[in-house]
Amino acid sequence: MNFFEYRGRELYCEEVPVERIAAEVGTPFYLYSASTIERHFTVFTQAFSAVEHIVCYSVKANSNLAVLRLLADLGAGADIVSGGELYRAMRAGIPAQKIVFSGVGKRVEEIRQALDAGILMFNVESAQELHAINSTAREMSRKAPLALRVNPDVDPKTHPYISTGLKKNKFGIPVTEALALYRDAAAMDHVQVVGVDCHIGSQLTTSEPFGEAVRRIMGLVGKLEGEGIPIRYVDVGGGLGIVYDEESPPLPSNYAETIIQALGTRDRTVILEPGRVIVGNAGILVSRVLYNKKGATREFVIVDAAMNDLIRPSLYGAYQQVVPVIRAEDREEQIVDVVGPVCESTDFLARDHKLPAVTSGELIAVMSAGAYGFPMSSQYNSRPRVAEVMVRGDRYQVVRDRESHEDLIRGERFFKE
């Protein structure tokens, strides 16, 4: 459920007409519903109330400080993959003791930053990374808490670019090699094994792969504890999908039931790393129509948002529903490509999309854009990044300013002869 709905002809975000925000903020902009984020997080964490758990929100999905502060106030932790995300999470008030550090390429300075902060644990993805963490912790006279990210080789049945738990993926340690590396970690003086971690992919729409992955991980946990290596945390990752088109992902309650059954015990703390399922349907991208163009074989609606603002359709061929902000009566639906001004053939927000006829100056909304929207945006074609706006009830606020042309060249300088 989300709080974007038509009231009569007009699209609202909670109690605010989207058109009013566009008139005052300009376009394009991302628009987030605080109540939707709050509802999604609450439903998700309540689904796991039967077990000790920490919901470590996946910061990469949407890292805006207002989003992170809202989640911090709800009790969320954070799953991070960089020193910058650690900085953002802590700046927003998320306690270091609820932060897990994932990712295959942690730099030594980032490891130092995380040790200084006192994070909950590192999710280690290779033998060399394990040695780097041990060495850095030794230099700092610290002991680094960690889990190994184990690759269970489970097919998540999702887009190949966002699957992460197969043998061919760069992530994690093969489950067949994990026991030996855990033994190595347990023998090191400056790391402490506290958990086991897995993450098999993103935008999963069935529960079965999650259950299979956790069962394989719990088999490893049994072997570890049989060798005297206690496991306090079982990090089951994230990846639960949302509805973009006609998907039918499991409800959080069904997902939780699958995970809890696969765990087989309730004497450990479960760590969860949801991202998209919390913020995906809590955000939209609002854009204004510039022109209509009739091509030889296609009809184009050219808008002022582009692939540099929302890259998912171009990068993954992902479907994003596009709707008019103001619905007009008796308008014929057309099959169109919704495209932007970027000088690339892949610059589209929707292809072969059924859309009521819209004309220059009208507003459209790209739905389900709250995850992997602004965080993946760029300044390609020297286009300033767009504003971000949050609504709560009948109030709204710009939570990230639109960039200026001066922002485009900030930090640059001419070469001195």
C-alpha positions in Angstrom: 0.0 0.0 0.0 1.2 3.5 -0.7 -0.2 7.0 -0.3 -0.3 8.1 -4.0 -3.8 8.2 -5.3 -6.1 10.1 -7.6 -8.7 12.3 -6.1 -11.0 13.1 -8.9 -8.8 13.9 -11.8 -5.7 14.9 -9.8 -2.8 12.8 -8.4 -2.1 13.4 -4.7 0.8 12.4 -2.5 -0.8 12.0 0.9 -2.8 15.2 1.3 -0.9 17.3 -1.2 -1.7 17.7 -4.9 1.4 16.7 -7.0 0.6 19.6 -9.4 1.0 22.1 -6.6 4.4 20.9 -5.7 5.5 21.0 -9.3 4.3 24.5 -9.7 6.4 25.6 -6.7 9.5 23.3 -7.0 9.8 23.0 -10.8 10.5 19.7 -12.7 11.8 17.1 -12.7 11.8 16.1 -9.1 11.6 13.0 -6.9 8.7 12.9 -4.5 8.6 10.7 -1.4 5.7 9.8 0.9 6.9 9.7 4.5 3.7 7.9 5.6 4.3 5.1 3.0 7.9 4.6 4.2 6.8 4.5 7.8 4.0 2.0 7.0 6.2 -0.3 4.9 8.9 -0.4 7.6 6.4 -1.0 10.4 4.7 -3.9 8.5 8.1 -5.4 7.7 9.6 -5.3 11.2 6.3 -6.5 12.8 6.4 -9.6 10.5 9.5 -10.7 12.4 8.2 -10.0 15.9 8.4 -13.7 16.8 12.3 -13.7 16.6 15.0 -11.4 17.8 15.9 -9.3 14.8 17.5 -6.1 13.5 16.2 -4.4 10.3 19.3 -2.9 8.7 17.8 -0.8 5.9 19.8 -1.1 2.6 21.1 2.5 2.3 21.9 2.1 -1.4 18.2 1.9 -2.3 17.6 5.5 -1.3 20.2 7.4 0.8 18.6 10.8 1.2 19.1 12.1 4.8 15.4 12.7 5.3 14.6 9.1 4.4 17.4 7.8 6.7 16.3 10.0 9.6 12.8 8.8 9.3 13.9 5.2 9.4 16.3 5.9 12.3 13.4 7.3 14.3 11.5 4.1 13.6 14.4 2.0 15.0 16.1 0.9 11.8 19.7 0.0 11.4 21.6 0.2 8.1 23.3 -2.0 5.6 26.1 0.0 4.0 28.6 -0.6 1.2 30.9 2.4 1.4 32.4 4.9 3.8 30.1 7.5 2.4 27.0 5.5 3.3 28.4 5.0 6.8 28.8 8.8 7.1 25.2 9.4 5.8 23.7 6.7 8.1 25.4 8.0 11.2 24.7 11.7 10.2 21.0 10.7 10.1 21.1 9.2 13.6 21.4 5.5 12.9 23.5 4.0 15.7 26.8 2.4 14.6 25.8 -0.7 16.7 23.0 -1.3 14.2 25.2 -1.0 11.0 26.5 -3.8 8.9 29.2 -3.2 6.3 28.8 -5.2 3.1 30.4 -5.0 -0.3 33.3 -6.7 -2.1 35.8 -3.7 -2.2 36.2 -2.2 1.2 39.2 0.1 1.2 41.5 0.2 4.2 40.5 3.8 5.1 36.8 2.6 5.1 37.7 -0.3 7.3 39.3 2.2 9.7 36.3 4.4 9.6 34.0 1.6 10.4 36.2 0.3 13.3 36.4 3.8 14.7 32.6 4.1 14.6 32.1 0.7 16.3 29.8 -0.9 13.7 27.9 -4.1 14.5 29.9 -6.2 12.0 31.6 -6.5 8.6 30.2 -8.8 6.0 33.4 -10.2 4.6 33.4 -11.2 0.9 36.9 -12.7 0.3 40.0 -14.2 2.0 42.1 -11.1 1.1 39.5 -8.8 2.6 39.5 -10.9 5.8 43.3 -10.5 6.1 43.0 -6.8 5.4 40.5 -6.3 8.2 42.6 -8.4 10.6 45.7 -6.3 9.8 43.9 -3.0 10.1 42.3 -4.0 13.4 45.8 -5.0 14.7 47.2 -1.6 13.7 44.4 0.0 15.6 44.5 -2.3 18.6 40.9 -3.3 17.9 39.0 -6.5 17.4 36.8 -6.5 14.3 33.4 -8.3 14.5 32.5 -10.0 11.3 30.5 -12.5 9.3 31.4 -14.1 6.1 29.1 -13.5 3.2 28.4 -17.0 1.9 27.3 -17.6 -1.6 24.7 -20.4 -1.4 24.5 -20.8 -5.2 20.7 -20.4 -5.2 19.0 -19.1 -8.4 16.8 -16.1 -7.3 14.8 -16.1 -10.6 15.4 -12.4 -11.1 17.1 -10.2 -13.6 20.7 -11.4 -14.1 22.1 -8.0 -13.4 20.6 -8.1 -9.9 21.2 -11.7 -9.0 24.1 -12.0 -6.5 24.0 -15.6 -5.1 25.1 -17.7 -8.0 28.5 -19.3 -8.6 29.3 -16.8 -11.4 28.5 -13.7 -9.3 31.3 -11.6 -7.8 29.7 -11.5 -4.4 30.4 -13.7 -1.4 32.4 -16.9 -0.7 31.4 -20.2 -2.2 29.5 -22.3 0.4 32.0 -25.1 -0.3 34.9 -22.9 0.8 33.3 -21.1 3.7 34.0 -23.5 6.4 37.8 -23.4 5.8 37.8 -19.6 5.7 35.8 -19.5 9.0 38.5 -21.7 10.6 41.1 -19.2 9.4 39.1 -16.3 10.8 38.6 -18.0 14.2 42.3 -18.4 14.5 43.1 -14.7 14.0 43.8 -12.4 16.9 42.1 -9.3 15.8 38.8 -10.4 14.3 35.8 -12.0 16.1 33.5 -14.2 14.2 29.9 -13.2 15.3 27.7 -14.2 12.3 27.1 -15.6 8.9 25.6 -13.6 6.0 24.0 -14.3 2.6 22.2 -12.2 0.0 21.0 -13.8 -3.2 19.6 -11.0 -5.3 17.1 -8.2 -5.7 13.5 -7.8 -6.7 12.6 -11.5 -5.9 8.9 -12.2 -6.3 8.7 -15.7 -4.7 9.7 -16.8 -1.2 11.2 -20.2 -2.2 14.7 -19.0 -3.1 15.0 -17.2 0.3 14.1 -20.4 2.1 16.5 -22.5 0.2 19.3 -20.1 0.8 18.7 -19.9 4.5 18.5 -23.7 4.8 21.9 -24.0 3.2 23.4 -21.3 5.4 22.0 -23.0 8.5 23.7 -26.2 7.5 26.9 -24.3 7.6 26.0 -22.8 11.0 25.6 -26.2 12.4 29.1 -27.3 11.2 30.6 -24.1 12.6 29.1 -24.5 16.1 30.1 -28.1 16.0 33.7 -26.9 15.8 33.2 -24.4 18.6 32.7 -21.3 16.5 29.5 -19.7 17.9 27.2 -17.8 15.6 25.2 -15.0 17.2 23.8 -13.3 14.0 22.3 -14.8 10.9 22.1 -12.1 8.2 19.6 -13.2 5.5 20.1 -10.1 3.3 17.3 -8.4 1.5 15.9 -8.7 -2.0 12.1 -8.9 -1.4 10.4 -7.5 -4.5 7.7 -4.9 -5.1 4.9 -4.4 -7.6 6.1 -2.5 -10.7 3.7 -4.0 -13.2 2.0 -7.4 -12.7 4.3 -9.0 -10.2 2.9 -10.7 -7.2 5.6 -10.7 -4.5 5.0 -12.3 -1.2 3.7 -10.2 1.6 6.2 -9.5 4.4 4.3 -11.9 6.7 4.7 -14.7 4.2 8.3 -13.8 3.6 9.0 -13.8 7.3 7.3 -17.2 7.8 9.5 -18.7 5.1 12.7 -17.3 6.7 11.7 -18.2 10.3 10.9 -21.8 9.3 14.2 -22.1 7.4 16.1 -20.9 10.4 14.8 -23.8 12.4 15.7 -22.1 15.7 15.0 -18.8 17.5 18.1 -18.5 19.6 20.0 -16.2 17.3 19.4 -12.6 16.1 18.2 -12.3 12.5 19.5 -9.4 10.5 17.4 -8.3 7.6 18.5 -5.9 4.8 15.4 -4.6 3.0 15.7 -1.7 0.7 13.4 -1.6 -2.3 10.4 -3.1 -0.4 10.6 -0.1 2.1 11.0 2.8 -0.3 10.3 1.6 -3.8 6.6 2.4 -3.9 7.1 5.3 -1.6 8.5 7.5 -4.3 7.7 8.9 -7.8 9.6 10.9 -10.4 7.6 13.9 -11.7 8.4 15.3 -15.1 6.9 17.8 -17.6 6.1 17.0 -21.2 8.2 19.0 -23.6 7.1 17.8 -27.0 5.2 15.1 -28.9 7.0 13.6 -31.9 5.7 11.2 -34.5 8.5 9.0 -35.8 8.4 6.6 -38.8 7.4 3.6 -36.6 6.9 5.1 -33.1 5.1 7.9 -31.2 7.4 9.7 -28.8 6.5 11.7 -25.7 9.6 13.8 -24.9 9.8 14.9 -21.2 12.3 16.9 -19.2 13.4 13.8 -17.1 15.9 11.4 -18.6 18.1 8.3 -18.1 20.5 10.3 -16.0 17.7 10.9 -13.6 16.2 7.4 -13.6 18.5 4.8 -15.2 16.6 1.5 -14.3 14.6 1.4 -17.6 17.8 1.9 -19.7 20.1 -0.2 -17.6 17.8 -3.2 -16.9 15.0 -2.8 -19.4 12.9 -2.3 -16.2 9.2 -1.4 -16.4 8.1 1.7 -14.7 4.5 2.7 -14.9 4.0 6.2 -16.3 0.7 8.1 -15.6 -0.6 11.6 -16.1 -0.7 13.8 -13.0 -4.0 15.3 -14.2 -6.3 12.9 -15.8 -8.4 14.3 -18.6 -11.7 12.8 -19.7 -12.2 11.3 -23.1 -8.6 11.1 -24.1 -7.6 8.3 -26.3 -4.8 6.0 -25.1 -1.8 5.8 -27.2 1.2 3.4 -27.4 4.3 5.7 -27.0 7.9 5.8 -25.9 8.5 8.2 -23.1 11.9 9.6 -23.7 14.2 12.3 -22.3 16.6 14.9 -23.7 19.8 12.9 -23.2 21.8 12.2 -26.4 21.5 8.4 -26.2 19.2 6.0 -28.0 18.8 4.2 -24.7 17.4 7.3 -23.0 13.9 6.2 -22.3 11.7 6.0 -19.2 9.1 3.7 -20.9 8.9 1.9 -24.2 5.7 0.8 -26.0 3.8 2.2 -23.0 0.0 2.7 -23.0 -0.5 6.3 -22.0 -3.5 8.7 -22.3 -2.7 11.4 -24.8 -0.6 14.1 -23.2 0.6 17.4 -24.7 3.4 19.9 -24.1 3.3 21.4 -20.6 1.4 18.6 -18.9 2.9 16.6 -16.0 3.6 12.9 -15.9 4.6 10.7 -13.0 6.9 7.7 -13.1 5.6 5.5 -10.4 7.5 3.1 -8.1 10.7 5.3 -8.3 11.6 5.6 -4.6 14.3 2.9 -4.9 17.4 3.1 -7.1 16.2 6.4 -8.6 18.1 9.4 -7.3 21.0 7.3 -5.8 21.9 6.0 -9.3 21.4 9.4 -11.1 24.3 11.3 -12.7 25.2 14.5 -14.3 25.6 13.0 -17.8 25.2 15.6 -20.6 25.9 18.1 -17.9 22.4 17.9 -16.6 22.1 19.1 -12.9 20.6 16.4 -10.7 17.0 16.9 -9.7 15.4 18.0 -6.4 14.0 15.6 -3.9 10.8 16.4 -2.0 9.2 14.7 1.0 5.5 14.9 1.9 4.1 14.2 5.4 0.3 14.7 5.6 -0.6 18.1 4.3 3.0 19.5 4.3 5.9 19.1 2.0 9.5 20.1 2.0 12.5 20.1 -0.4 14.9 17.6 1.2 17.6 18.0 -1.4 18.0 21.1 -3.5 18.0 21.0 -7.3 21.6 21.3 -8.5 22.7 24.5 -10.3 25.0 24.9 -13.2 27.6 26.1 -10.7 27.3 22.7 -8.9 28.2 21.0 -12.2 31.7 22.5 -12.2 32.3 22.5 -8.4 35.8 21.3 -7.7 37.0 21.7 -11.3 39.8 24.0 -12.3 41.8 25.0 -15.4 45.2 23.5 -16.0 47.9 26.1 -15.2 50.5 26.4 -17.9 
